[in-house]
Amino acid sequence: MTAPAAPLTWADLPTATRVEVVRLAGRGEAHPDPAVRRAAHEWATMPSWSSRANRLPGWTLPAAAAVLGVLLVVVGLAVDAPWPMIVVLVAAAVVALVLGLLGANARSSAAAVGAVAARP
């Protein structure tokens, strides 16, 4: 007698399957496999998606990163900072902008998957 398989989690799914789940959710369809649908629903309804930080609009972190980058460059130029320091500050702002955009994309994907995965 074999032990029952552990429940499938989002992390267990291959990347191609996760992409397929998000693509189907974007069209308003759920994945046909019930185990994948259950894993997607659990991922999309994780408590971290509903945390206070994730209640902000998706554009806030990228916009804050862009404003911070411009502010850092202006302050760096005003205090006559060396160019390498200004380059590092701009690079940090660009990284924050990219991370903010990725976070906004993940939140919208989770919302779409959660909406279709909850349906019977």
C-alpha positions in Angstrom: 0.0 0.0 0.0 1.4 3.4 -1.0 1.1 6.5 1.0 -1.2 9.1 -0.5 0.6 11.9 -2.4 1.0 15.1 -0.5 -1.3 17.9 -1.7 0.1 19.8 -4.6 1.3 23.4 -3.9 1.9 26.3 -6.2 5.6 25.9 -5.8 5.4 22.3 -6.8 3.9 23.2 -10.2 6.2 23.5 -13.2 6.7 27.0 -14.5 4.8 26.2 -17.7 1.8 25.0 -15.7 1.8 28.2 -13.6 2.0 30.3 -16.7 -0.9 28.3 -18.2 -3.0 28.9 -15.0 -2.4 32.6 -15.1 -3.1 32.8 -18.9 -6.3 30.9 -18.5 -7.3 33.1 -15.6 -6.8 36.1 -17.7 -9.4 34.7 -20.1 -11.7 34.0 -17.2 -11.2 30.2 -17.3 -10.0 27.8 -14.6 -7.4 25.1 -15.1 -9.1 21.8 -16.0 -7.0 19.8 -13.5 -8.7 19.9 -10.0 -5.4 19.5 -8.2 -3.8 22.4 -10.1 -6.9 24.5 -9.6 -6.8 23.8 -5.8 -3.1 24.7 -5.6 -3.7 27.9 -7.6 -6.6 28.9 -5.4 -4.5 28.4 -2.2 -1.7 30.5 -3.8 -4.1 33.2 -4.8 -5.8 33.4 -1.4 -2.6 33.5 0.7 -2.9 35.9 3.6 0.0 37.9 2.3 -2.0 39.0 -0.8 -4.5 40.6 1.5 -2.0 42.3 3.9 -2.1 46.0 4.4 0.8 46.7 2.1 -1.0 44.9 -0.7 -4.1 47.0 -0.4 -2.3 49.9 -1.9 -2.9 50.4 -5.7 -0.3 48.6 -7.8 1.2 51.7 -9.2 2.3 53.2 -5.8 5.6 51.3 -5.3 6.8 51.9 -8.9 5.8 55.5 -8.8 7.5 56.0 -5.4 10.7 54.4 -6.8 10.7 56.7 -9.8 10.1 59.8 -7.6 12.8 58.6 -5.2 15.2 58.1 -8.0 14.7 61.6 -9.4 14.9 63.1 -5.9 18.2 61.2 -5.2 19.7 62.4 -8.4 18.7 66.0 -7.7 20.0 65.9 -4.1 23.2 64.2 -5.3 23.8 66.9 -7.9 22.9 69.6 -5.4 25.5 68.5 -2.9 28.0 67.9 -5.6 28.2 64.1 -5.0 30.7 62.1 -7.0 29.2 60.6 -10.2 29.7 57.0 -9.1 27.5 57.6 -6.1 24.8 59.1 -8.3 25.0 56.1 -10.6 24.5 53.8 -7.6 21.5 55.8 -6.4 19.9 55.7 -9.8 20.6 51.9 -10.1 18.9 51.4 -6.7 15.9 53.4 -7.8 15.7 51.3 -11.0 15.8 48.1 -9.0 13.0 49.3 -6.8 11.0 50.3 -9.8 11.4 46.8 -11.4 10.6 45.1 -8.1 7.5 47.2 -7.7 6.3 46.4 -11.3 6.9 42.7 -10.6 4.9 42.9 -7.4 2.1 44.6 -9.1 2.0 42.0 -11.8 2.0 39.2 -9.2 -0.9 40.8 -7.4 -3.0 41.2 -10.5 -2.2 37.6 -11.5 -3.2 36.3 -8.0 -6.4 38.3 -8.2 -7.3 36.8 -11.6 -6.4 33.3 -10.5 -8.4 33.6 -7.3 -11.4 34.9 -9.1 -11.6 31.8 -11.4 -10.2 29.2 -9.1 -12.9 29.9 -6.5 -15.7 29.0 -8.9 -17.0 25.4 -8.9 
